[in-house]
Amino acid sequence: MSDTAPPTTPPATADLQAEITAAREELVATISTLKGEMTPGAIARRGGRAITGWFTDEFGGIRPERVAIVGAVVAGIVVLKIIRRRG
């Protein structure tokens, strides 16, 4: 047996052009997808899902401890503003 690889023939011009065309089409599709994900509406939807996910568990139920934390923070801010106005 010989250890030398058989000589390879260079790809045909048509094959190279087809590869370039396929790569270009894939790039255009990727850019279109990225543009769609970066619209203000898409960003807002992702943010909304993130916030909703923080307040709900994996079954969709509300996490009362997290709602209570936010409620306490809001109440604290309101109380501080009232104290500052009176003082």
GILIN-V569319 format. One record per backbone hydrogen bond with DSSP energy under -1.0 kcal/mol. CO is the residue of the C=O (numbers start at 0). NH is the residue of the N-H. Records with the same first field share a line. If there is no record, write none. Layout:
# GILIN-V569319
CO->NH, NH
This chain:
# GILIN-V569319
11->15
12->16
13->17
14->18
15->19
16->20
17->21
18->22
19->23
20->24
21->25
22->26
23->27
24->28
25->29
26->30
27->31
28->32
29->33
30->34
31->35
32->36
33->37
38->42
39->43
40->44
41->45
42->46
43->47
44->48
45->49
46->50
47->51
48->52
49->53
50->54
54->62
56->59
60->56
62->66
63->67
64->68
65->69
66->70
67->71
68->72
69->73
70->74
71->75
72->76
73->77
74->78
75->79
76->80
77->81
78->82
79->83
80->84
81->85
82->86
